[in-house]
Amino acid sequence: MYRARGRLAGGLCLGAALLLSGCASYSQRFDAIEAQLAAGNPSAALQALEKDHGGSRRDEVLYQLNRALLLRMQGEYRQSNEALEQAKRLIDELDAVSVSEQTGSLTVNDTLKSYIGTDFERALLHVYAALNYLQLGQPDEARVEILQLDVLLKLQADGEGDGYTEDAFARYLSGLVFEQLGEWSDAMIAYRRAYQDYRKYRQYFGVEPPRSLGLALLRMAEHLGLKEELRQYRKAFAIEQWTPLPALREKGEVVLIIGTGLAPSKREESTAILAPEVGGMVRVSLPRYETRPQPVGKVRLLVGEAREAAELVEDIDAIAIKTLQAEMPAITARALARAVVKYRAAREAGKHDQGLGLLVNIAGFISEQADTRSWSTLPQRIYLARRFLPPGRHDISVRLLGRAGQVLAQKQFTGVAIEAGDKVYLSWRWIPPRLGGR
């Protein structure tokens, strides 16, 4: 028994030493990258990410995810997808629970486990891979990504719960891909599922079903002869007039995807919890999300004199917070179990050697860290706008408006080539120059 306690004490001391050698938490280390993004310099942010990358296998998935989005911000869509593919392969490899990592997380802290992403992060991995392919003009490759996404979402969804169990935006994007490829029945299925999911989003995340989705449902239901569904969607979205699908075949469509801000950052918060096993209070460290201000009130797409409102399709802030809330009971239980193990190890060591007992107690205190890892380069929110245009070249402007209606930022897409029956995907990632609070 004493040998086992000694090995545990040694493990705690080693864990503490490793933590002291790189004591900043992941979210603190990301601050330097965030500063470059706030300055509008994704290239320098990528350099900061590369500099911070220590080659740890435990953080490799996170490194590749962040690298992918930083490359995407620079228009490097192929390289971005290469990073996402590496992240996917690593997730598959690491998804099987490592006994040594599981033991480390139960005796030292959760940062010793390899990071493989939350459910919503893994879904967004496929979403961004599909978007990269679409912007490269490769809808067939995007379709493959959408099929992989469908498998993942079916595995994740349990049909219950009060938070993230499906991804409405992912389903909406799936419908867009199938529609572009002329797979009308699959497009209808995807749009229908997106509507069902957005009704849950309305309740849990405050995101309404987009009107553009309602129009897509009406066009598809009419095209497929689904009269009852046509009536239902017409009533649900309060839409009286729309352009039928055949009439739109002489036009092309611009699909604009806008990401604003940065996803919430995880921070560490220490608290005391009653542990009946030790007859008193123990200190544990738990993660919490720190959100940033959301200055964007409206997003507008302008083509000539015509204006189109971009709609909120994904609130990553809200999803991340709900996801962590759902995980907190398990996170707290692990932290409490670790605290009890560390307390007992220190007490046992102290019975034989007071100095060792003190050392183990200090090591236990130092090694107690919350896991603050998250896909930090994700946006706070994602907006989408769709506009049908005649063939030719068009100048398209995007404006981000503040809460008071003032223009926060504007981007011009010049000479966008539109072909009949095709979709053109444009994207813009905007991060406020000041993120507030830090």
Stockholm file with secondary structure:
# STOCKHOLM 1.0

chainA/1-438         MYRARGRLAGGLCLGAALLLSGCASYSQRFDAIEAQLAAGNPSAALQALEKDHGGSRRDEVLYQLNRALLLRMQGEYRQSNEALEQAKRLIDELDAVSVSEQTGSLTVNDTLKSYIGTDFERALLHVYAALNYLQLGQPDEARVEILQLDVLLKLQADGEGDGYTEDAFARYLSGLVFEQLGEWSDAMIAYRRAYQDYRKYRQYFGVEPPRSLGLALLRMAEHLGLKEELRQYRKAFAIEQWTPLPALREKGEVVLIIGTGLAPSKREESTAILAPEVGGMVRVSLPRYETRPQPVGKVRLLVGEAREAAELVEDIDAIAIKTLQAEMPAITARALARAVVKYRAAREAGKHDQGLGLLVNIAGFISEQADTRSWSTLPQRIYLARRFLPPGRHDISVRLLGRAGQVLAQKQFTGVAIEAGDKVYLSWRWIPPRLGGR
#=GR chainA/1-438 SS CHHHHHHHHHHHHHHHHHHHHTCSCHHHHHHHHHHHHHTTCHHHHHHHHHHHCCCCGGGHHHHHHHHHHHHHHTTCHHHHHHHHHHHHHHHHHHSSCCHHHHHHHHHTCGGGSCCCCCHHHHHHHHHHHHHHHHHTTCHHHHHHHHHHHHHHHHHHCCSCSSSCSSCHHHHHHHHHHHHHTTCHHHHHHHHHHHHHHHHHHHHHTCCCCCHHHHHHHHHHHHHTTCHHHHHHHHHHHTCCCCCCHHHHTTSEEEEEEEEESCCCEEEEEEEEEEETTTTEEEEEEEEEEECCCCCEEEEEEEETTEEEEEEEEEEHHHHHHHHHHHHHHHHHHHHHHHHHHHHHHHHHHHHHCHHHHHHHHHHHHHHCCCCCCCCTTSCSEEEEEEEEECSEEEEEEEEEEETTSCEEEEEEEEEEEECTTCEEEEEEEECCSCCSCC
#=GC SS_cons         CHHHHHHHHHHHHHHHHHHHHTCSCHHHHHHHHHHHHHTTCHHHHHHHHHHHCCCCGGGHHHHHHHHHHHHHHTTCHHHHHHHHHHHHHHHHHHSSCCHHHHHHHHHTCGGGSCCCCCHHHHHHHHHHHHHHHHHTTCHHHHHHHHHHHHHHHHHHCCSCSSSCSSCHHHHHHHHHHHHHTTCHHHHHHHHHHHHHHHHHHHHHTCCCCCHHHHHHHHHHHHHTTCHHHHHHHHHHHTCCCCCCHHHHTTSEEEEEEEEESCCCEEEEEEEEEEETTTTEEEEEEEEEEECCCCCEEEEEEEETTEEEEEEEEEEHHHHHHHHHHHHHHHHHHHHHHHHHHHHHHHHHHHHHCHHHHHHHHHHHHHHCCCCCCCCTTSCSEEEEEEEEECSEEEEEEEEEEETTSCEEEEEEEEEEEECTTCEEEEEEEECCSCCSCC
//
